[in-house]
Structures are given as C-alpha cells and as structure tokens.
Amino acid sequence: MGRPEIINTSIPGAKHYLHHGFNDPSEADGSEDEKIAAFRRTRDDIKKWILDSFADLKIENLNDHA
C-alpha cells in the first residue's frame, strides 16, 4: 500500500520512510537506444535525488544508528 513520506517522529524508535516516485523506464517506447536512454535518465534522477536529499548527512553519524 505504500508508505507515508515521513512517519510521525514523536514515537521513540520509529523508523523514517522517505518516498519519491520516479518514471518507470521499463515503460519506455522507441528504439533500443531510446529505451537505454530512459533507464539512464531514471538512474540519473535517482542519483540526483539521493545526493540532494542526503547532502547534509555526515558519514560519521551513521555509526550512531547502526
């Protein structure tokens, strides 16, 4: 059923779920090159979203939540 973008953070120990929709490249029409380009666009969109969303995340803080 899909998860909320962010669940209530006032619950101790609650997990945070993020959701961002991306185009499904498997639905691309066209030549083989156009289909490959669709997969690459989606890949690049995912990479950009991750970098933008977690740009301020400090690697050293990840060990605190392991």
PDB file of N, H, CA, C and O in Angstrom:
ATOM      1  N   MET A   1       0.813  -1.199   0.000  1.00  0.00           N
ATOM      2  CA  MET A   1       0.000   0.000   0.000  1.00  0.00           C
ATOM      3  C   MET A   1       0.851   1.255   0.000  1.00  0.00           C
ATOM      4  O   MET A   1       0.276   2.344   0.005  1.00  0.00           O
ATOM      5  N   GLY A   2       2.119   1.195  -0.005  1.00  0.00           N
ATOM      6  H   GLY A   2       2.586   0.311  -0.009  1.00  0.00           H
ATOM      7  CA  GLY A   2       2.936   2.391   0.020  1.00  0.00           C
ATOM      8  C   GLY A   2       3.061   2.934   1.423  1.00  0.00           C
ATOM      9  O   GLY A   2       2.186   2.735   2.266  1.00  0.00           O
ATOM     10  N   ARG A   3       4.126   3.599   1.652  1.00  0.00           N
ATOM     11  H   ARG A   3       4.836   3.761   0.967  1.00  0.00           H
ATOM     12  CA  ARG A   3       4.399   4.147   2.982  1.00  0.00           C
ATOM     13  C   ARG A   3       4.305   5.652   2.930  1.00  0.00           C
ATOM     14  O   ARG A   3       4.508   6.249   1.872  1.00  0.00           O
ATOM     15  N   PRO A   4       3.999   6.283   4.059  1.00  0.00           N
ATOM     16  CA  PRO A   4       3.984   7.743   4.077  1.00  0.00           C
ATOM     17  C   PRO A   4       5.392   8.279   3.858  1.00  0.00           C
ATOM     18  O   PRO A   4       6.376   7.593   4.133  1.00  0.00           O
ATOM     19  N   GLU A   5       5.478   9.497   3.366  1.00  0.00           N
ATOM     20  H   GLU A   5       4.679  10.054   3.143  1.00  0.00           H
ATOM     21  CA  GLU A   5       6.793  10.077   3.109  1.00  0.00           C
ATOM     22  C   GLU A   5       7.616  10.104   4.387  1.00  0.00           C
ATOM     23  O   GLU A   5       8.766   9.665   4.385  1.00  0.00           O
ATOM     24  N   ILE A   6       7.066  10.596   5.450  1.00  0.00           N
ATOM     25  H   ILE A   6       6.131  10.952   5.451  1.00  0.00           H
ATOM     26  CA  ILE A   6       7.756  10.582   6.746  1.00  0.00           C
ATOM     27  C   ILE A   6       6.717  10.213   7.797  1.00  0.00           C
ATOM     28  O   ILE A   6       5.669  10.852   7.887  1.00  0.00           O
ATOM     29  N   ILE A   7       7.003   9.184   8.591  1.00  0.00           N
ATOM     30  H   ILE A   7       7.854   8.664   8.517  1.00  0.00           H
ATOM     31  CA  ILE A   7       6.049   8.838   9.638  1.00  0.00           C
ATOM     32  C   ILE A   7       6.314   9.684  10.870  1.00  0.00           C
ATOM     33  O   ILE A   7       7.355  10.332  10.982  1.00  0.00           O
ATOM     34  N   ASN A   8       5.392   9.670  11.761  1.00  0.00           N
ATOM     35  H   ASN A   8       4.547   9.143  11.669  1.00  0.00           H
ATOM     36  CA  ASN A   8       5.460  10.508  12.957  1.00  0.00           C
ATOM     37  C   ASN A   8       6.757  10.258  13.714  1.00  0.00           C
ATOM     38  O   ASN A   8       7.052   9.127  14.099  1.00  0.00           O
ATOM     39  N   THR A   9       7.525  11.316  13.923  1.00  0.00           N
ATOM     40  H   THR A   9       7.286  12.235  13.610  1.00  0.00           H
ATOM     41  CA  THR A   9       8.822  11.181  14.585  1.00  0.00           C
ATOM     42  C   THR A   9       8.712  11.271  16.098  1.00  0.00           C
ATOM     43  O   THR A   9       9.727  11.149  16.783  1.00  0.00           O
ATOM     44  N   SER A  10       7.528  11.476  16.642  1.00  0.00           N
ATOM     45  H   SER A  10       6.703  11.575  16.085  1.00  0.00           H
ATOM     46  CA  SER A  10       7.386  11.579  18.090  1.00  0.00           C
ATOM     47  C   SER A  10       7.340  10.207  18.752  1.00  0.00           C
ATOM     48  O   SER A  10       7.353  10.120  19.980  1.00  0.00           O
ATOM     49  N   ILE A  11       7.287   9.148  17.975  1.00  0.00           N
ATOM     50  H   ILE A  11       7.277   9.219  16.978  1.00  0.00           H
ATOM     51  CA  ILE A  11       7.269   7.798  18.519  1.00  0.00           C
ATOM     52  C   ILE A  11       8.715   7.340  18.704  1.00  0.00           C
ATOM     53  O   ILE A  11       9.459   7.245  17.727  1.00  0.00           O
ATOM     54  N   PRO A  12       9.124   7.055  19.941  1.00  0.00           N
ATOM     55  CA  PRO A  12      10.506   6.613  20.168  1.00  0.00           C
ATOM     56  C   PRO A  12      10.827   5.357  19.364  1.00  0.00           C
ATOM     57  O   PRO A  12      10.051   4.401  19.350  1.00  0.00           O
ATOM     58  N   GLY A  13      11.961   5.370  18.706  1.00  0.00           N
ATOM     59  H   GLY A  13      12.592   6.146  18.718  1.00  0.00           H
ATOM     60  CA  GLY A  13      12.400   4.212  17.933  1.00  0.00           C
ATOM     61  C   GLY A  13      11.704   4.040  16.608  1.00  0.00           C
ATOM     62  O   GLY A  13      11.919   3.037  15.928  1.00  0.00           O
ATOM     63  N   ALA A  14      10.869   4.998  16.219  1.00  0.00           N
ATOM     64  H   ALA A  14      10.694   5.813  16.772  1.00  0.00           H
ATOM     65  CA  ALA A  14      10.149   4.885  14.949  1.00  0.00           C
ATOM     66  C   ALA A  14      11.119   5.027  13.789  1.00  0.00           C
ATOM     67  O   ALA A  14      12.086   5.787  13.854  1.00  0.00           O
ATOM     68  N   LYS A  15      10.846   4.293  12.745  1.00  0.00           N
ATOM     69  H   LYS A  15      10.060   3.676  12.693  1.00  0.00           H
ATOM     70  CA  LYS A  15      11.647   4.397  11.523  1.00  0.00           C
ATOM     71  C   LYS A  15      11.096   5.532  10.680  1.00  0.00           C
ATOM     72  O   LYS A  15       9.912   5.860  10.759  1.00  0.00           O
ATOM     73  N   HIS A  16      11.944   6.118   9.889  1.00  0.00           N
ATOM     74  H   HIS A  16      12.906   5.851   9.824  1.00  0.00           H
ATOM     75  CA  HIS A  16      11.553   7.180   8.972  1.00  0.00           C
ATOM     76  C   HIS A  16      11.575   6.621   7.561  1.00  0.00           C
ATOM     77  O   HIS A  16      12.585   6.067   7.125  1.00  0.00           O
ATOM     78  N   TYR A  17      10.477   6.760   6.852  1.00  0.00           N
ATOM     79  H   TYR A  17       9.657   7.210   7.206  1.00  0.00           H
ATOM     80  CA  TYR A  17      10.408   6.304   5.473  1.00  0.00           C
ATOM     81  C   TYR A  17      10.289   7.504   4.554  1.00  0.00           C
ATOM     82  O   TYR A  17       9.473   8.398   4.780  1.00  0.00           O
ATOM     83  N   LEU A  18      11.100   7.515   3.531  1.00  0.00           N
ATOM     84  H   LEU A  18      11.763   6.789   3.348  1.00  0.00           H
ATOM     85  CA  LEU A  18      11.018   8.543   2.503  1.00  0.00           C
ATOM     86  C   LEU A  18      10.541   7.882   1.224  1.00  0.00           C
ATOM     87  O   LEU A  18      10.894   6.740   0.930  1.00  0.00           O
ATOM     88  N   HIS A  19       9.753   8.596   0.486  1.00  0.00           N
ATOM     89  H   HIS A  19       9.466   9.524   0.725  1.00  0.00           H
ATOM     90  CA  HIS A  19       9.293   8.067  -0.799  1.00  0.00           C
ATOM     91  C   HIS A  19       9.405   9.163  -1.844  1.00  0.00           C
ATOM     92  O   HIS A  19       9.039  10.315  -1.610  1.00  0.00           O
ATOM     93  N   HIS A  20       9.913   8.780  -2.984  1.00  0.00           N
ATOM     94  H   HIS A  20      10.211   7.844  -3.174  1.00  0.00           H
ATOM     95  CA  HIS A  20       9.960   9.698  -4.120  1.00  0.00           C
ATOM     96  C   HIS A  20       9.695   8.870  -5.360  1.00  0.00           C
ATOM     97  O   HIS A  20      10.406   7.899  -5.619  1.00  0.00           O
ATOM     98  N   GLY A  21       8.697   9.232  -6.121  1.00  0.00           N
ATOM     99  H   GLY A  21       8.119  10.020  -5.910  1.00  0.00           H
ATOM    100  CA  GLY A  21       8.370   8.489  -7.332  1.00  0.00           C
ATOM    101  C   GLY A  21       9.300   8.828  -8.478  1.00  0.00           C
ATOM    102  O   GLY A  21       9.734   9.970  -8.630  1.00  0.00           O
ATOM    103  N   PHE A  22       9.595   7.836  -9.269  1.00  0.00           N
ATOM    104  H   PHE A  22       9.242   6.909  -9.145  1.00  0.00           H
ATOM    105  CA  PHE A  22      10.423   8.020 -10.463  1.00  0.00           C
ATOM    106  C   PHE A  22       9.709   7.402 -11.648  1.00  0.00           C
ATOM    107  O   PHE A  22       8.901   6.487 -11.491  1.00  0.00           O
ATOM    108  N   ASN A  23      10.008   7.902 -12.826  1.00  0.00           N
ATOM    109  H   ASN A  23      10.665   8.646 -12.954  1.00  0.00           H
ATOM    110  CA  ASN A  23       9.456   7.314 -14.037  1.00  0.00           C
ATOM    111  C   ASN A  23       9.938   5.874 -14.158  1.00  0.00           C
ATOM    112  O   ASN A  23      11.084   5.568 -13.828  1.00  0.00           O
ATOM    113  N   ASP A  24       9.064   4.992 -14.631  1.00  0.00           N
ATOM    114  H   ASP A  24       8.133   5.241 -14.899  1.00  0.00           H
ATOM    115  CA  ASP A  24       9.421   3.590 -14.830  1.00  0.00           C
ATOM    116  C   ASP A  24      10.008   3.434 -16.225  1.00  0.00           C
ATOM    117  O   ASP A  24       9.276   3.501 -17.213  1.00  0.00           O
ATOM    118  N   PRO A  25      11.316   3.228 -16.321  1.00  0.00           N
ATOM    119  CA  PRO A  25      11.941   3.148 -17.641  1.00  0.00           C
ATOM    120  C   PRO A  25      11.530   1.910 -18.427  1.00  0.00           C
ATOM    121  O   PRO A  25      11.706   1.870 -19.644  1.00  0.00           O
ATOM    122  N   SER A  26      10.991   0.908 -17.759  1.00  0.00           N
ATOM    123  H   SER A  26      10.847   0.941 -16.770  1.00  0.00           H
ATOM    124  CA  SER A  26      10.563  -0.294 -18.477  1.00  0.00           C
ATOM    125  C   SER A  26       9.334  -0.010 -19.350  1.00  0.00           C
ATOM    126  O   SER A  26       8.978  -0.823 -20.203  1.00  0.00           O
ATOM    127  N   GLU A  27       8.696   1.126 -19.139  1.00  0.00           N
ATOM    128  H   GLU A  27       8.985   1.787 -18.446  1.00  0.00           H
ATOM    129  CA  GLU A  27       7.533   1.502 -19.940  1.00  0.00           C
ATOM    130  C   GLU A  27       7.906   2.346 -21.157  1.00  0.00           C
ATOM    131  O   GLU A  27       7.029   2.770 -21.908  1.00  0.00           O
ATOM    132  N   ALA A  28       9.197   2.591 -21.355  1.00  0.00           N
ATOM    133  H   ALA A  28       9.910   2.246 -20.744  1.00  0.00           H
ATOM    134  CA  ALA A  28       9.646   3.431 -22.462  1.00  0.00           C
ATOM    135  C   ALA A  28       9.419   2.735 -23.806  1.00  0.00           C
ATOM    136  O   ALA A  28       9.646   1.535 -23.958  1.00  0.00           O
ATOM    137  N   ASP A  29       8.969   3.522 -24.758  1.00  0.00           N
ATOM    138  H   ASP A  29       8.784   4.497 -24.635  1.00  0.00           H
ATOM    139  CA  ASP A  29       8.803   3.036 -26.128  1.00  0.00           C
ATOM    140  C   ASP A  29       9.926   3.592 -26.980  1.00  0.00           C
ATOM    141  O   ASP A  29      10.622   4.526 -26.581  1.00  0.00           O
ATOM    142  N   GLY A  30      10.093   3.020 -28.137  1.00  0.00           N
ATOM    143  H   GLY A  30       9.527   2.262 -28.461  1.00  0.00           H
ATOM    144  CA  GLY A  30      11.070   3.548 -29.073  1.00  0.00           C
ATOM    145  C   GLY A  30      12.149   2.535 -29.402  1.00  0.00           C
ATOM    146  O   GLY A  30      12.016   1.337 -29.151  1.00  0.00           O
ATOM    147  N   SER A  31      13.209   3.055 -29.966  1.00  0.00           N
ATOM    148  H   SER A  31      13.317   4.028 -30.169  1.00  0.00           H
ATOM    149  CA  SER A  31      14.326   2.204 -30.363  1.00  0.00           C
ATOM    150  C   SER A  31      15.074   1.708 -29.129  1.00  0.00           C
ATOM    151  O   SER A  31      14.824   2.160 -28.012  1.00  0.00           O
ATOM    152  N   GLU A  32      15.982   0.784 -29.345  1.00  0.00           N
ATOM    153  H   GLU A  32      16.185   0.417 -30.253  1.00  0.00           H
ATOM    154  CA  GLU A  32      16.798   0.266 -28.241  1.00  0.00           C
ATOM    155  C   GLU A  32      17.572   1.400 -27.579  1.00  0.00           C
ATOM    156  O   GLU A  32      17.677   1.448 -26.354  1.00  0.00           O
ATOM    157  N   ASP A  33      18.107   2.303 -28.375  1.00  0.00           N
ATOM    158  H   ASP A  33      18.022   2.264 -29.370  1.00  0.00           H
ATOM    159  CA  ASP A  33      18.853   3.446 -27.829  1.00  0.00           C
ATOM    160  C   ASP A  33      17.953   4.345 -26.981  1.00  0.00           C
ATOM    161  O   ASP A  33      18.387   4.849 -25.945  1.00  0.00           O
ATOM    162  N   GLU A  34      16.717   4.548 -27.404  1.00  0.00           N
ATOM    163  H   GLU A  34      16.365   4.138 -28.246  1.00  0.00           H
ATOM    164  CA  GLU A  34      15.778   5.371 -26.642  1.00  0.00           C
ATOM    165  C   GLU A  34      15.400   4.697 -25.320  1.00  0.00           C
ATOM    166  O   GLU A  34      15.237   5.366 -24.300  1.00  0.00           O
ATOM    167  N   LYS A  35      15.264   3.378 -25.347  1.00  0.00           N
ATOM    168  H   LYS A  35      15.397   2.834 -26.175  1.00  0.00           H
ATOM    169  CA  LYS A  35      14.955   2.648 -24.118  1.00  0.00           C
ATOM    170  C   LYS A  35      16.123   2.708 -23.142  1.00  0.00           C
ATOM    171  O   LYS A  35      15.925   2.903 -21.943  1.00  0.00           O
ATOM    172  N   ILE A  36      17.329   2.543 -23.650  1.00  0.00           N
ATOM    173  H   ILE A  36      17.489   2.385 -24.624  1.00  0.00           H
ATOM    174  CA  ILE A  36      18.515   2.645 -22.793  1.00  0.00           C
ATOM    175  C   ILE A  36      18.614   4.046 -22.202  1.00  0.00           C
ATOM    176  O   ILE A  36      18.956   4.206 -21.031  1.00  0.00           O
ATOM    177  N   ALA A  37      18.318   5.053 -23.007  1.00  0.00           N
ATOM    178  H   ALA A  37      18.040   4.922 -23.959  1.00  0.00           H
ATOM    179  CA  ALA A  37      18.353   6.442 -22.526  1.00  0.00           C
ATOM    180  C   ALA A  37      17.342   6.645 -21.400  1.00  0.00           C
ATOM    181  O   ALA A  37      17.619   7.378 -20.451  1.00  0.00           O
ATOM    182  N   ALA A  38      16.184   6.012 -21.492  1.00  0.00           N
ATOM    183  H   ALA A  38      15.959   5.417 -22.263  1.00  0.00           H
ATOM    184  CA  ALA A  38      15.168   6.131 -20.439  1.00  0.00           C
ATOM    185  C   ALA A  38      15.684   5.540 -19.127  1.00  0.00           C
ATOM    186  O   ALA A  38      15.466   6.115 -18.060  1.00  0.00           O
ATOM    187  N   PHE A  39      16.363   4.398 -19.200  1.00  0.00           N
ATOM    188  H   PHE A  39      16.539   3.930 -20.066  1.00  0.00           H
ATOM    189  CA  PHE A  39      16.936   3.803 -17.987  1.00  0.00           C
ATOM    190  C   PHE A  39      18.022   4.695 -17.415  1.00  0.00           C
ATOM    191  O   PHE A  39      18.127   4.847 -16.198  1.00  0.00           O
ATOM    192  N   ARG A  40      18.817   5.273 -18.269  1.00  0.00           N
ATOM    193  H   ARG A  40      18.732   5.149 -19.258  1.00  0.00           H
ATOM    194  CA  ARG A  40      19.888   6.154 -17.789  1.00  0.00           C
ATOM    195  C   ARG A  40      19.317   7.421 -17.141  1.00  0.00           C
ATOM    196  O   ARG A  40      19.843   7.892 -16.133  1.00  0.00           O
ATOM    197  N   ARG A  41      18.249   7.967 -17.716  1.00  0.00           N
ATOM    198  H   ARG A  41      17.822   7.584 -18.535  1.00  0.00           H
ATOM    199  CA  ARG A  41      17.609   9.145 -17.118  1.00  0.00           C
ATOM    200  C   ARG A  41      17.076   8.821 -15.718  1.00  0.00           C
ATOM    201  O   ARG A  41      17.255   9.595 -14.777  1.00  0.00           O
ATOM    202  N   THR A  42      16.427   7.679 -15.602  1.00  0.00           N
ATOM    203  H   THR A  42      16.281   7.050 -16.366  1.00  0.00           H
ATOM    204  CA  THR A  42      15.902   7.285 -14.294  1.00  0.00           C
ATOM    205  C   THR A  42      17.040   7.059 -13.312  1.00  0.00           C
ATOM    206  O   THR A  42      16.955   7.477 -12.158  1.00  0.00           O
ATOM    207  N   ARG A  43      18.098   6.405 -13.757  1.00  0.00           N
ATOM    208  H   ARG A  43      18.166   6.066 -14.695  1.00  0.00           H
ATOM    209  CA  ARG A  43      19.273   6.217 -12.901  1.00  0.00           C
ATOM    210  C   ARG A  43      19.809   7.556 -12.423  1.00  0.00           C
ATOM    211  O   ARG A  43      20.096   7.737 -11.240  1.00  0.00           O
ATOM    212  N   ASP A  44      19.940   8.495 -13.356  1.00  0.00           N
ATOM    213  H   ASP A  44      19.706   8.348 -14.317  1.00  0.00           H
ATOM    214  CA  ASP A  44      20.464   9.816 -13.012  1.00  0.00           C
ATOM    215  C   ASP A  44      19.516  10.574 -12.087  1.00  0.00           C
ATOM    216  O   ASP A  44      19.965  11.283 -11.186  1.00  0.00           O
ATOM    217  N   ASP A  45      18.207  10.429 -12.304  1.00  0.00           N
ATOM    218  H   ASP A  45      17.843   9.853 -13.036  1.00  0.00           H
ATOM    219  CA  ASP A  45      17.220  11.069 -11.427  1.00  0.00           C
ATOM    220  C   ASP A  45      17.324  10.521 -10.004  1.00  0.00           C
ATOM    221  O   ASP A  45      17.244  11.280  -9.037  1.00  0.00           O
ATOM    222  N   ILE A  46      17.502   9.206  -9.875  1.00  0.00           N
ATOM    223  H   ILE A  46      17.566   8.590 -10.659  1.00  0.00           H
ATOM    224  CA  ILE A  46      17.641   8.590  -8.551  1.00  0.00           C
ATOM    225  C   ILE A  46      18.907   9.094  -7.869  1.00  0.00           C
ATOM    226  O   ILE A  46      18.885   9.450  -6.691  1.00  0.00           O
ATOM    227  N   LYS A  47      19.998   9.122  -8.605  1.00  0.00           N
ATOM    228  H   LYS A  47      20.016   8.833  -9.562  1.00  0.00           H
ATOM    229  CA  LYS A  47      21.270   9.602  -8.042  1.00  0.00           C
ATOM    230  C   LYS A  47      21.143  11.046  -7.570  1.00  0.00           C
ATOM    231  O   LYS A  47      21.594  11.385  -6.476  1.00  0.00           O
ATOM    232  N   LYS A  48      20.534  11.894  -8.389  1.00  0.00           N
ATOM    233  H   LYS A  48      20.168  11.619  -9.278  1.00  0.00           H
ATOM    234  CA  LYS A  48      20.379  13.303  -8.027  1.00  0.00           C
ATOM    235  C   LYS A  48      19.513  13.435  -6.781  1.00  0.00           C
ATOM    236  O   LYS A  48      19.834  14.221  -5.889  1.00  0.00           O
ATOM    237  N   TRP A  49      18.418  12.677  -6.708  1.00  0.00           N
ATOM    238  H   TRP A  49      18.158  12.039  -7.433  1.00  0.00           H
ATOM    239  CA  TRP A  49      17.539  12.747  -5.552  1.00  0.00           C
ATOM    240  C   TRP A  49      18.285  12.337  -4.282  1.00  0.00           C
ATOM    241  O   TRP A  49      18.158  12.989  -3.245  1.00  0.00           O
ATOM    242  N   ILE A  50      19.058  11.265  -4.364  1.00  0.00           N
ATOM    243  H   ILE A  50      19.161  10.735  -5.206  1.00  0.00           H
ATOM    244  CA  ILE A  50      19.820  10.811  -3.193  1.00  0.00           C
ATOM    245  C   ILE A  50      20.816  11.878  -2.764  1.00  0.00           C
ATOM    246  O   ILE A  50      20.902  12.214  -1.583  1.00  0.00           O
ATOM    247  N   LEU A  51      21.567  12.410  -3.719  1.00  0.00           N
ATOM    248  H   LEU A  51      21.498  12.138  -4.679  1.00  0.00           H
ATOM    249  CA  LEU A  51      22.566  13.420  -3.376  1.00  0.00           C
ATOM    250  C   LEU A  51      21.922  14.684  -2.814  1.00  0.00           C
ATOM    251  O   LEU A  51      22.435  15.266  -1.858  1.00  0.00           O
ATOM    252  N   ASP A  52      20.815  15.110  -3.392  1.00  0.00           N
ATOM    253  H   ASP A  52      20.398  14.638  -4.169  1.00  0.00           H
ATOM    254  CA  ASP A  52      20.122  16.307  -2.905  1.00  0.00           C
ATOM    255  C   ASP A  52      19.486  16.064  -1.529  1.00  0.00           C
ATOM    256  O   ASP A  52      19.540  16.929  -0.655  1.00  0.00           O
ATOM    257  N   SER A  53      18.894  14.902  -1.346  1.00  0.00           N
ATOM    258  H   SER A  53      18.850  14.200  -2.056  1.00  0.00           H
ATOM    259  CA  SER A  53      18.168  14.614  -0.120  1.00  0.00           C
ATOM    260  C   SER A  53      19.080  14.387   1.078  1.00  0.00           C
ATOM    261  O   SER A  53      18.710  14.687   2.213  1.00  0.00           O
ATOM    262  N   PHE A  54      20.258  13.864   0.824  1.00  0.00           N
ATOM    263  H   PHE A  54      20.558  13.621  -0.098  1.00  0.00           H
ATOM    264  CA  PHE A  54      21.137  13.487   1.922  1.00  0.00           C
ATOM    265  C   PHE A  54      22.463  14.237   1.897  1.00  0.00           C
ATOM    266  O   PHE A  54      23.457  13.769   2.452  1.00  0.00           O
ATOM    267  N   ALA A  55      22.476  15.397   1.256  1.00  0.00           N
ATOM    268  H   ALA A  55      21.668  15.777   0.806  1.00  0.00           H
ATOM    269  CA  ALA A  55      23.703  16.181   1.122  1.00  0.00           C
ATOM    270  C   ALA A  55      24.275  16.592   2.468  1.00  0.00           C
ATOM    271  O   ALA A  55      25.493  16.684   2.619  1.00  0.00           O
ATOM    272  N   ASP A  56      23.418  16.839   3.443  1.00  0.00           N
ATOM    273  H   ASP A  56      22.428  16.764   3.321  1.00  0.00           H
ATOM    274  CA  ASP A  56      23.894  17.300   4.740  1.00  0.00           C
ATOM    275  C   ASP A  56      24.152  16.159   5.725  1.00  0.00           C
ATOM    276  O   ASP A  56      24.488  16.412   6.882  1.00  0.00           O
ATOM    277  N   LEU A  57      24.001  14.921   5.287  1.00  0.00           N
ATOM    278  H   LEU A  57      23.728  14.716   4.347  1.00  0.00           H
ATOM    279  CA  LEU A  57      24.226  13.768   6.145  1.00  0.00           C
ATOM    280  C   LEU A  57      25.719  13.560   6.345  1.00  0.00           C
ATOM    281  O   LEU A  57      26.483  13.495   5.382  1.00  0.00           O
ATOM    282  N   LYS A  58      26.120  13.457   7.584  1.00  0.00           N
ATOM    283  H   LYS A  58      25.500  13.509   8.367  1.00  0.00           H
ATOM    284  CA  LYS A  58      27.529  13.248   7.889  1.00  0.00           C
ATOM    285  C   LYS A  58      27.775  11.757   8.085  1.00  0.00           C
ATOM    286  O   LYS A  58      27.087  11.102   8.868  1.00  0.00           O
ATOM    287  N   ILE A  59      28.748  11.237   7.378  1.00  0.00           N
ATOM    288  H   ILE A  59      29.307  11.769   6.742  1.00  0.00           H
ATOM    289  CA  ILE A  59      29.055   9.808   7.415  1.00  0.00           C
ATOM    290  C   ILE A  59      29.336   9.342   8.843  1.00  0.00           C
ATOM    291  O   ILE A  59      28.921   8.247   9.224  1.00  0.00           O
ATOM    292  N   GLU A  60      30.026  10.146   9.631  1.00  0.00           N
ATOM    293  H   GLU A  60      30.364  11.035   9.322  1.00  0.00           H
ATOM    294  CA  GLU A  60      30.365   9.722  10.993  1.00  0.00           C
ATOM    295  C   GLU A  60      29.123   9.507  11.855  1.00  0.00           C
ATOM    296  O   GLU A  60      29.180   8.767  12.837  1.00  0.00           O
ATOM    297  N   ASN A  61      28.006  10.138  11.509  1.00  0.00           N
ATOM    298  H   ASN A  61      27.959  10.739  10.712  1.00  0.00           H
ATOM    299  CA  ASN A  61      26.765   9.967  12.270  1.00  0.00           C
ATOM    300  C   ASN A  61      26.075   8.639  11.958  1.00  0.00           C
ATOM    301  O   ASN A  61      25.216   8.202  12.724  1.00  0.00           O
ATOM    302  N   LEU A  62      26.428   8.005  10.868  1.00  0.00           N
ATOM    303  H   LEU A  62      27.125   8.360  10.246  1.00  0.00           H
ATOM    304  CA  LEU A  62      25.779   6.749  10.507  1.00  0.00           C
ATOM    305  C   LEU A  62      26.077   5.656  11.527  1.00  0.00           C
ATOM    306  O   LEU A  62      25.230   4.798  11.779  1.00  0.00           O
ATOM    307  N   ASN A  63      27.244   5.678  12.103  1.00  0.00           N
ATOM    308  H   ASN A  63      27.932   6.375  11.898  1.00  0.00           H
ATOM    309  CA  ASN A  63      27.617   4.658  13.092  1.00  0.00           C
ATOM    310  C   ASN A  63      26.774   4.758  14.352  1.00  0.00           C
ATOM    311  O   ASN A  63      26.616   3.767  15.065  1.00  0.00           O
ATOM    312  N   ASP A  64      26.231   5.932  14.641  1.00  0.00           N
ATOM    313  H   ASP A  64      26.359   6.737  14.062  1.00  0.00           H
ATOM    314  CA  ASP A  64      25.403   6.117  15.825  1.00  0.00           C
ATOM    315  C   ASP A  64      24.078   5.373  15.730  1.00  0.00           C
ATOM    316  O   ASP A  64      23.450   5.100  16.753  1.00  0.00           O
ATOM    317  N   HIS A  65      23.644   5.040  14.512  1.00  0.00           N
ATOM    318  H   HIS A  65      24.154   5.261  13.681  1.00  0.00           H
ATOM    319  CA  HIS A  65      22.333   4.440  14.305  1.00  0.00           C
ATOM    320  C   HIS A  65      22.420   2.995  13.824  1.00  0.00           C
ATOM    321  O   HIS A  65      21.409   2.411  13.434  1.00  0.00           O
ATOM    322  N   ALA A  66      23.588   2.430  13.848  1.00  0.00           N
ATOM    323  H   ALA A  66      24.409   2.904  14.165  1.00  0.00           H
ATOM    324  CA  ALA A  66      23.754   1.062  13.354  1.00  0.00           C
ATOM    325  C   ALA A  66      23.264   0.041  14.356  1.00  0.00           C
ATOM    326  O   ALA A  66      23.332  -1.161  14.097  1.00  0.00           O
TER     327      ALA A  66
END
